[in-house]
Amino acid sequence: MERSKLFKNLARRDINANLDLTAVSGVSLFLDQGFTWLVYGFAICTALTLFWLSWVILQQALPAIQQFGLGFLSGNEWNIGELKFGALPFIYGTLVSSAIALLIAVPVGVSVALVTSEDFLPDWVRSPIAFVVELIAAIPSVIIGLWGIFVLIPFLLPLQQWLFDRFSFIPLFSTAPSGPGLLTSGIVLAIMIVPTIAAISRDVLLVVPKELRSASMALGATRWESIFRVLLPSGISGILGASTLALGRALGETMAVTMVIGNSPQINPSLLDLSSTIPSVLATQFAEALDPLHIGALMYLSLILFAITLLVNVVAVLLVKVLGHQKA
């Protein structure tokens, strides 16, 4: 009798334990499904917000779209008094200044990432360097713009004059410098996007398996051969992603560029000449725009900038996927 009671008690305990486990697993499953749907909801809200912004901008740009059509993209004239608008000078300024910034910032950012991720220097030196570089990203763009006006422009003016005196036969330096211009704005943008490239590239290089470095050097490769043939190719997709994020900021940067580019709606191959970008013209003219066609032209520019940024990101995602498949 005592044994049968003992067996019954043990059986009841097992049943209760199974019921408790079932209840716990049910709650866990409910929480997992709830969190999944919550994440899906946030993702859908983000996509809807993107489409909503696009729709609002498109609605505001309709007067200019109806008036100028696709010819707005190739128009060179921007005359507020005569209500004649063309986007080409601003598209040119935006793309060229961002390209200059990327050409300068990518080598510098990757170099900083290498110095702060590899053991070229002691750790007590590498960490402060990484911190100081990342700290640049926290500086407001207005402050960088003021620094560009009072420090960078006077510093670059002799160099620009030397380039003009020696290489004026080259279209890139064919204009007498006045200080502000495409080259100055490109350097300012480069300073602003270096922290993004350096920080993300450093994180990417730090997660590359150390075995790859060791194996490369064990096969007789030098340190720099290991870096250029093993380390950087292994992290190329992450470095490309960092460059894409940096390019997105360069395309949309407003105040710093507005203060150093000169804000002249013209197309000139010379990097020493004044120019303008889409964000800078939006910042300088939107508050004073009264005519619906003028407002529509500015919103049309916003739509173009949105499309350029989206295209850059799509191309970058495709490149990352292609590189990922090649590495696999």
Backbone torsions as a table, in degrees:
resi	resn	phi	psi	omega
1	MET	NA	-43.2	-178.8
2	GLU	-65.8	-38.7	178.7
3	ARG	-65.0	-41.7	179.7
4	SER	-63.2	-40.0	177.0
5	LYS	-64.3	-40.2	179.4
6	LEU	-62.5	-43.5	178.6
7	PHE	-63.8	-39.9	178.7
8	LYS	-63.4	-42.0	179.2
9	ASN	-63.4	-41.9	178.4
10	LEU	-64.8	-39.9	178.7
11	ALA	-63.0	-42.1	178.4
12	ARG	-63.3	-40.4	178.3
13	ARG	-62.7	-41.3	178.3
14	ASP	-62.7	-41.6	179.7
15	ILE	-64.1	-44.6	179.4
16	ASN	-63.4	-39.9	178.7
17	ALA	-64.3	-41.1	178.3
18	ASN	-64.0	-40.3	177.9
19	LEU	-63.3	-41.1	178.3
20	ASP	-63.5	-42.3	178.5
21	LEU	-64.0	-39.2	178.1
22	THR	-63.8	-41.7	179.0
23	ALA	-64.7	-43.2	179.8
24	VAL	-63.5	-44.5	179.5
25	SER	-64.3	-36.1	176.8
26	GLY	-64.3	-42.6	177.6
27	VAL	-64.4	-42.5	179.5
28	SER	-62.5	-42.5	178.5
29	LEU	-63.0	-40.9	178.9
30	PHE	-63.1	-42.9	179.4
31	LEU	-65.8	-41.2	179.0
32	ASP	-62.6	-46.3	179.2
33	GLN	-65.4	-38.0	178.1
34	GLY	-64.4	-42.7	178.5
35	PHE	-65.5	-38.1	178.5
36	THR	-61.4	-46.6	179.2
37	TRP	-66.8	-32.7	176.8
38	LEU	-63.8	-44.0	178.2
39	VAL	-64.0	-43.2	176.5
40	TYR	-59.2	-40.3	179.8
41	GLY	-63.8	-42.9	177.4
42	PHE	-62.3	-41.5	179.7
43	ALA	-63.5	-43.6	179.0
44	ILE	-64.8	-40.5	178.0
45	CYS	-62.1	-38.8	177.9
46	THR	-63.4	-45.5	179.4
47	ALA	-64.7	-41.6	178.6
48	LEU	-64.2	-38.3	177.2
49	THR	-62.5	-40.1	177.9
50	LEU	-61.9	-47.2	179.1
51	PHE	-66.3	-35.5	178.7
52	TRP	-64.5	-45.4	177.2
53	LEU	-60.5	-43.4	179.4
54	SER	-61.3	-41.6	-178.8
55	TRP	-66.0	-42.1	179.4
56	VAL	-62.9	-45.3	179.4
57	ILE	-63.9	-41.1	179.7
58	LEU	-62.9	-41.7	179.2
59	GLN	-62.1	-42.5	180.0
60	GLN	-69.6	-27.7	-177.5
61	ALA	-87.1	-5.2	-175.2
62	LEU	-56.8	-41.5	178.6
63	PRO	-57.1	-42.6	179.4
64	ALA	-72.3	-36.4	178.7
65	ILE	-63.7	-43.1	179.1
66	GLN	-68.6	-32.9	-177.3
67	GLN	-78.4	-44.5	-171.9
68	PHE	-109.4	-24.1	-179.5
69	GLY	63.1	-149.2	178.8
70	LEU	-72.6	-14.2	176.2
71	GLY	-64.1	-17.6	176.8
72	PHE	-61.2	-32.2	-177.6
73	LEU	-69.0	-29.9	-177.5
74	SER	-104.6	1.0	-179.8
75	GLY	-72.9	138.7	-178.7
76	ASN	-100.9	-16.3	-172.2
77	GLU	-94.6	139.7	174.8
78	TRP	-135.0	89.5	-175.2
79	ASN	-120.3	106.8	-176.9
80	ILE	-69.7	-38.3	-178.1
81	GLY	-63.1	-40.4	-179.5
82	GLU	-94.6	1.4	179.5
83	LEU	55.3	45.8	175.0
84	LYS	-115.4	122.2	-172.3
85	PHE	-132.7	140.2	175.2
86	GLY	-143.1	144.2	-171.2
87	ALA	-97.0	-11.4	-170.5
88	LEU	-59.2	-43.6	178.9
89	PRO	-59.5	-36.2	-178.3
90	PHE	-76.9	-36.7	174.9
91	ILE	-63.4	-43.3	179.0
92	TYR	-61.0	-48.3	-179.4
93	GLY	-62.5	-40.0	179.6
94	THR	-64.3	-47.6	-177.0
95	LEU	-69.5	-41.9	-176.7
96	VAL	-69.7	-44.7	179.5
97	SER	-63.8	-39.1	177.8
98	SER	-68.3	-36.3	177.9
99	ALA	-65.6	-42.5	176.9
100	ILE	-59.8	-45.8	-179.6
101	ALA	-60.5	-42.5	-178.3
102	LEU	-68.7	-39.1	178.9
103	LEU	-62.8	-33.2	179.3
104	ILE	-83.7	-43.2	-169.5
105	ALA	-76.1	-33.7	-177.1
106	VAL	-64.3	-51.5	177.3
107	PRO	-61.0	-41.9	-179.3
108	VAL	-65.7	-46.2	-178.6
109	GLY	-63.0	-43.3	179.0
110	VAL	-67.2	-36.7	177.1
111	SER	-63.0	-43.7	177.6
112	VAL	-62.8	-40.4	179.2
113	ALA	-63.1	-39.9	178.6
114	LEU	-66.2	-44.5	-178.4
115	VAL	-63.9	-37.5	-176.1
116	THR	-89.1	-8.4	178.6
117	SER	-107.3	-29.9	177.1
118	GLU	-92.6	165.8	-176.0
119	ASP	-93.0	47.3	172.4
120	PHE	-69.1	-34.4	-177.3
121	LEU	-123.6	160.4	175.1
122	PRO	-61.6	155.4	-177.2
123	ASP	-62.4	-32.5	-178.9
124	TRP	-71.3	-12.0	174.7
125	VAL	-97.4	-40.1	-176.6
126	ARG	-64.3	-43.8	-177.3
127	SER	-62.3	-46.7	176.7
128	PRO	-62.3	-36.1	178.0
129	ILE	-62.5	-46.7	179.1
130	ALA	-61.4	-40.5	-179.4
131	PHE	-65.5	-43.7	-178.1
132	VAL	-65.8	-41.9	179.6
133	VAL	-63.5	-44.0	178.8
134	GLU	-66.8	-27.2	-179.7
135	LEU	-66.8	-23.9	178.6
136	ILE	-60.3	-33.4	-179.2
137	ALA	-64.2	-21.4	-179.0
138	ALA	-85.6	-7.9	-179.4
139	ILE	-75.9	128.2	178.8
140	PRO	-60.8	145.0	-177.1
141	SER	-62.6	-30.0	178.1
142	VAL	-63.6	-40.7	178.9
143	ILE	-63.8	-42.8	178.1
144	ILE	-64.6	-37.1	176.8
145	GLY	-63.5	-43.9	176.7
146	LEU	-63.0	-41.2	176.1
147	TRP	-61.0	-38.6	178.1
148	GLY	-63.2	-39.1	-179.1
149	ILE	-69.0	-47.8	-170.5
150	PHE	-92.4	-17.5	-177.6
151	VAL	-120.0	-55.0	-172.4
152	LEU	-68.0	-45.4	-178.3
153	ILE	-61.7	-49.6	176.0
154	PRO	-60.9	-32.3	179.9
155	PHE	-71.2	-39.1	-176.9
156	LEU	-82.9	-19.9	-174.4
157	LEU	-57.7	-45.3	176.5
158	PRO	-61.8	-38.7	178.0
159	LEU	-64.9	-42.7	178.2
160	GLN	-63.1	-40.8	178.7
161	GLN	-64.6	-39.5	177.5
162	TRP	-64.0	-41.7	177.7
163	LEU	-62.7	-39.7	179.3
164	PHE	-68.3	-42.1	-178.6
165	ASP	-66.6	-37.5	-175.0
166	ARG	-91.9	-31.9	-171.2
167	PHE	-128.4	31.8	-179.2
168	SER	-66.4	-17.9	177.4
169	PHE	-72.1	-15.7	176.0
170	ILE	-87.8	129.9	-177.4
171	PRO	-54.8	-29.6	-177.8
172	LEU	-67.0	-20.4	-178.4
173	PHE	-129.6	34.9	-172.1
174	SER	-90.4	1.4	-177.2
175	THR	-114.9	136.6	176.5
176	ALA	-63.6	128.4	-174.9
177	PRO	-74.2	146.6	174.8
178	SER	-119.6	-1.4	-178.8
179	GLY	115.8	-77.1	175.7
180	PRO	-67.6	157.4	178.8
181	GLY	160.1	-174.2	-177.6
182	LEU	-64.3	-42.9	-178.4
183	LEU	-63.1	-43.9	179.2
184	THR	-62.9	-45.2	-179.6
185	SER	-65.7	-35.8	177.7
186	GLY	-64.6	-39.0	178.4
187	ILE	-68.1	-40.5	177.7
188	VAL	-62.2	-43.8	177.8
189	LEU	-63.4	-38.5	178.8
190	ALA	-60.8	-42.6	178.5
191	ILE	-61.7	-35.9	-176.7
192	MET	-75.6	-28.4	-175.7
193	ILE	-101.0	-9.3	177.1
194	VAL	-56.7	-43.7	179.9
195	PRO	-58.6	-37.5	179.4
196	THR	-63.2	-48.4	-179.6
197	ILE	-65.2	-44.4	-176.7
198	ALA	-64.8	-45.9	-175.9
199	ALA	-66.4	-47.4	-177.9
200	ILE	-69.5	-41.3	179.3
201	SER	-63.7	-37.4	177.9
202	ARG	-62.6	-44.8	177.9
203	ASP	-62.0	-38.8	179.5
204	VAL	-65.3	-44.8	-178.1
205	LEU	-67.8	-31.1	-179.5
206	LEU	-69.1	-27.4	-178.8
207	VAL	-91.2	-2.4	173.6
208	VAL	-66.8	129.1	-176.4
209	PRO	-55.5	134.4	178.9
210	LYS	-65.7	-22.6	179.4
211	GLU	-61.4	-31.4	178.8
212	LEU	-65.4	-42.3	177.7
213	ARG	-62.9	-47.6	-176.9
214	SER	-62.8	-42.3	-179.0
215	ALA	-65.4	-40.3	-180.0
216	SER	-63.6	-46.5	-179.2
217	MET	-70.7	-29.1	176.6
218	ALA	-67.7	-27.7	178.5
219	LEU	-83.4	1.3	175.1
220	GLY	106.3	1.6	179.3
221	ALA	-74.5	146.0	174.9
222	THR	-76.1	174.9	-177.8
223	ARG	-63.7	-44.4	-178.4
224	TRP	-71.7	-33.0	174.0
225	GLU	-63.6	-39.3	177.1
226	SER	-64.3	-36.9	-179.4
227	ILE	-68.3	-47.1	-173.6
228	PHE	-81.9	-25.2	-176.6
229	ARG	-103.2	-17.8	-177.7
230	VAL	-122.2	-55.0	-171.9
231	LEU	-67.1	-54.7	-177.9
232	LEU	-65.4	-43.4	175.3
233	PRO	-59.7	-32.8	179.5
234	SER	-68.9	-31.5	-179.1
235	GLY	-104.5	16.7	-173.2
236	ILE	-63.9	-35.6	-178.9
237	SER	-66.5	-40.2	177.3
238	GLY	-67.6	-39.1	177.9
239	ILE	-65.4	-38.5	176.8
240	LEU	-64.8	-39.6	176.3
241	GLY	-63.1	-40.9	177.8
242	ALA	-63.2	-41.3	178.8
243	SER	-65.3	-35.3	178.3
244	THR	-66.1	-44.9	176.8
245	LEU	-60.6	-41.8	179.0
246	ALA	-64.9	-40.8	178.4
247	LEU	-64.0	-37.9	176.8
248	GLY	-60.1	-40.3	177.7
249	ARG	-68.8	-39.5	-179.4
250	ALA	-63.6	-40.0	179.9
251	LEU	-64.4	-34.5	-175.1
252	GLY	-100.3	-0.3	-178.2
253	GLU	-65.1	136.9	-171.0
254	THR	-114.3	-69.7	-165.7
255	MET	-66.3	-47.2	-177.8
256	ALA	-60.9	-42.8	179.5
257	VAL	-67.3	-41.5	179.4
258	THR	-57.1	-34.2	-174.9
259	MET	-81.5	-16.5	-174.1
260	VAL	-126.1	-3.0	-175.1
261	ILE	-93.7	-18.5	177.7
262	GLY	100.3	-23.8	175.0
263	ASN	54.1	54.1	176.4
264	SER	-118.2	118.2	-176.5
265	PRO	-77.1	77.0	-179.4
266	GLN	-142.5	160.0	177.5
267	ILE	-114.9	120.1	178.9
268	ASN	-143.3	131.7	-179.4
269	PRO	-65.6	-16.3	-178.0
270	SER	-72.7	130.3	177.0
271	LEU	-75.6	-12.0	-179.1
272	LEU	-89.1	-6.7	-176.1
273	ASP	-87.5	162.4	176.3
274	LEU	-70.0	155.9	178.3
275	SER	-156.4	-167.9	178.3
276	SER	-156.1	157.5	178.8
277	THR	-123.2	167.5	178.8
278	ILE	-61.3	-49.1	178.3
279	PRO	-61.6	-36.2	-177.8
280	SER	-68.8	-39.6	178.9
281	VAL	-70.3	-32.2	175.1
282	LEU	-64.9	-41.0	-178.3
283	ALA	-69.1	-35.3	-174.7
284	THR	-87.2	-24.4	-172.5
285	GLN	-115.1	-19.5	-171.9
286	PHE	-65.1	-38.7	-178.2
287	ALA	-66.3	-25.5	-177.8
288	GLU	-101.9	1.6	-179.0
289	ALA	-74.7	124.4	-178.5
290	LEU	-116.0	-41.1	-178.8
291	ASP	-71.1	136.4	179.5
292	PRO	-57.3	-33.3	179.5
293	LEU	-70.3	-37.0	176.6
294	HIS	-65.2	-45.1	177.1
295	ILE	-61.8	-42.0	178.7
296	GLY	-62.0	-39.3	178.6
297	ALA	-64.8	-40.6	178.0
298	LEU	-65.6	-40.3	177.9
299	MET	-69.7	-32.0	174.0
300	TYR	-61.8	-41.7	174.7
301	LEU	-60.9	-40.8	177.8
302	SER	-61.0	-41.3	179.2
303	LEU	-64.7	-38.1	178.2
304	ILE	-65.6	-44.3	178.7
305	LEU	-62.0	-40.5	177.2
306	PHE	-60.6	-43.5	-179.2
307	ALA	-66.8	-40.2	178.8
308	ILE	-62.4	-46.8	-179.9
309	THR	-62.1	-42.4	178.9
310	LEU	-63.6	-41.4	179.8
311	LEU	-64.1	-42.2	178.6
312	VAL	-60.1	-43.5	-179.0
313	ASN	-68.1	-38.5	178.2
314	VAL	-64.2	-45.4	178.8
315	VAL	-61.4	-41.4	180.0
316	ALA	-63.8	-42.6	178.9
317	VAL	-62.0	-42.3	178.9
318	LEU	-64.3	-40.7	178.7
319	LEU	-64.4	-41.9	178.4
320	VAL	-61.3	-41.4	178.7
321	LYS	-65.1	-42.1	179.5
322	VAL	-63.6	-45.1	178.8
323	LEU	-64.3	-36.9	177.8
324	GLY	-64.1	-40.3	178.1
325	HIS	-67.7	-38.1	178.9
326	GLN	-64.9	-39.9	178.8
327	LYS	-67.9	-36.0	179.1
328	ALA	-69.1	NA	NA
